[in-house]
């Protein structure tokens, strides 16, 4: 808790000797942050730009809401797996609360905001005095930290010192194992760039345009009319005429009496001056690009359609949040997990056994129906085992879940007779003439059991077609009907054409498959 005495983040009155950062910048006009647009832009006032606020706020909320967990690498049934390391002291710090005054959401939301405004985030690592295990993480405002790098240091661990300015104005040095430093893009790999400083000109342009627009609509940028008097207007009457004309302009529909010979010319808005609205729209998208935020996430829907919202949302996760989450994960793993080998249970180092991860899986999934269909198909085709499906969903696997299965119905249709023959031989059934029985010679129960999943798959493929159902039905079922029975090509063609007509009304896969199978068996084998 020693650092808390030196870092006071509460609001307090500024004095001449001990000023708050914003007050000092105001006194000196912060000339370093003034740009060609004539306005001041820095990390503190950039949030006054509405698009910057929306981008930083969106990223902070999204990253803060992601579950953060510490996992332990384990082996289950001979295969690598992972489980929640709930007994590790860091688990609660990153999952629930880093210190008694903050939640994990607010802490990680500030990490996101600091990185997108300042390019760096700092936290003081408070440890237990005896065990030196991590107890709390306390955020430090980025503007109170200065990094000192000693190029002549023999030990790389001692080369970096963090100079932290306290409330008394004095700096206190802290070593690398005392400060958790998460940095963004930087030229030296140690200190990150400030995105606001780098993009000061673009942001200043936006701020100046907003200021101009406010003044323009306030009528302070240009007069709204001109009054032409043919005679000389007395000095004392000028003020009254201008006042009356101005008041009348604010009361639409009311009449106006003008004494004397005078013409009024209304001034309209020139097209080049009205284009600042398009300028603002361009700047919104430009700032969104700077902050790596998809425009629709901050309410810019000009280029969005109902067809691409879901894909753009997934792209927001994969292109905006995922790289940022990986950066934070790796800094946490590097600085909070020890690389010293342990002689305890499991051996190795903490970095070998544990790792932090931000769970993005929930944001990457589509709707529940699409997700379920994907998993079913992958298991059905032998691509996923049941434990693979558990890993996909982010839940614990189970013993015996590593076997892969394949649906026996998925066989080439031109090999169906051979398959039925082998199944019949394996079951011990024989033909009276010692020849392999054909599909229409199978016992009814056995035949129905084999053909039911095949018909169900075929019906499902037809129903999935949005157009050309009749043509698809003929193509899909032509070879399949050969496994049901034989009554000549003419009969087959007539039956398939009628079946194609019926397919236009198909909706329920199971009911339709059962009905069509029964109809086909009756037509091709039983009705003579």
BELGI-V69437 format. One record per backbone hydrogen bond with DSSP energy under -1.0 kcal/mol. NH is the residue of the N-H (numbers start at 1). CO is the residue of the C=O. If there is no record, write none. Layout:
# BELGI-V69437
((NH & CO) (NH & CO))
This chain:
# BELGI-V69437
((6 & 3) (7 & 3) (15 & 18) (24 & 20) (25 & 21) (26 & 22) (27 & 23) (28 & 24) (33 & 30) (34 & 31) (35 & 39) (38 & 35) (41 & 33) (46 & 42) (48 & 45) (49 & 46) (53 & 49) (54 & 50) (55 & 51) (56 & 52) (57 & 53) (58 & 54) (59 & 55) (60 & 56) (61 & 57) (62 & 58) (63 & 59) (64 & 60) (65 & 61) (69 & 357) (71 & 355) (72 & 83) (73 & 353) (74 & 81) (76 & 79) (79 & 76) (81 & 74) (83 & 72) (85 & 70) (86 & 84) (88 & 85) (91 & 88) (94 & 90) (95 & 91) (96 & 92) (97 & 92) (102 & 99) (104 & 96) (107 & 103) (108 & 104) (109 & 105) (110 & 106) (111 & 107) (112 & 108) (113 & 109) (114 & 110) (115 & 111) (116 & 112) (117 & 113) (118 & 114) (119 & 114) (121 & 182) (123 & 180) (124 & 138) (125 & 178) (126 & 136) (128 & 133) (132 & 128) (135 & 126) (136 & 126) (137 & 98) (138 & 124) (140 & 122) (144 & 141) (145 & 142) (146 & 163) (148 & 161) (150 & 159) (153 & 150) (158 & 155) (159 & 156) (161 & 148) (162 & 174) (163 & 146) (164 & 172) (165 & 144) (166 & 170) (167 & 6) (169 & 166) (172 & 164) (174 & 162) (178 & 175) (180 & 123) (182 & 121) (184 & 119) (193 & 185) (198 & 194) (199 & 195) (200 & 197) (203 & 199) (204 & 200) (205 & 201) (206 & 202) (207 & 203) (208 & 204) (209 & 205) (210 & 206) (211 & 207) (212 & 208) (213 & 209) (214 & 210) (215 & 211) (216 & 212) (217 & 213) (219 & 216) (220 & 215) (226 & 265) (228 & 263) (230 & 261) (238 & 234) (241 & 237) (242 & 238) (243 & 239) (244 & 240) (245 & 241) (246 & 242) (247 & 243) (248 & 244) (249 & 245) (251 & 248) (254 & 251) (263 & 228) (265 & 226) (267 & 224) (274 & 270) (277 & 274) (279 & 275) (280 & 276) (281 & 277) (282 & 278) (283 & 279) (284 & 280) (285 & 281) (286 & 282) (287 & 283) (288 & 284) (289 & 285) (290 & 286) (291 & 287) (293 & 288) (297 & 294) (298 & 295) (299 & 296) (300 & 295) (301 & 299) (304 & 301) (312 & 308) (313 & 309) (314 & 310) (315 & 311) (316 & 312) (317 & 313) (318 & 314) (319 & 315) (320 & 316) (321 & 316) (322 & 317) (325 & 321) (326 & 322) (327 & 323) (328 & 324) (329 & 325) (330 & 326) (331 & 327) (332 & 328) (333 & 329) (334 & 330) (335 & 331) (336 & 332) (342 & 348) (347 & 344) (351 & 338) (353 & 349) (354 & 350) (355 & 71) (357 & 69) (359 & 67) (364 & 360) (365 & 361) (371 & 367) (372 & 368) (373 & 369) (374 & 370) (375 & 371) (376 & 372) (377 & 373) (378 & 374) (379 & 375) (380 & 376) (381 & 377) (382 & 379) (383 & 378) (384 & 378) (387 & 401) (389 & 385) (390 & 386) (391 & 387) (392 & 388) (393 & 389) (395 & 390) (401 & 398) (407 & 380) (410 & 407) (411 & 409) (415 & 412) (416 & 413) (419 & 415) (420 & 416) (421 & 417) (422 & 418) (423 & 419) (424 & 420) (425 & 421) (426 & 422) (427 & 423) (428 & 425) (429 & 424) (434 & 431) (441 & 438) (442 & 439) (447 & 443) (448 & 444) (449 & 445) (450 & 446) (451 & 447) (452 & 448) (455 & 451) (456 & 452) (457 & 453) (458 & 454) (459 & 455) (460 & 456) (461 & 457) (462 & 458) (463 & 459) (464 & 460) (465 & 462) (472 & 468) (473 & 469) (474 & 470) (475 & 471) (476 & 472) (477 & 473) (478 & 474) (481 & 477) (483 & 480) (485 & 481) (492 & 488) (493 & 489) (494 & 490) (495 & 491) (496 & 492) (497 & 493) (498 & 494) (499 & 495) (500 & 496) (501 & 497) (502 & 498) (503 & 499) (505 & 502) (506 & 503) (512 & 508) (513 & 509) (514 & 510) (515 & 511) (516 & 512) (517 & 513) (518 & 514) (519 & 515) (520 & 516) (521 & 517) (522 & 518) (523 & 519) (524 & 520) (525 & 521) (526 & 521) (527 & 522))
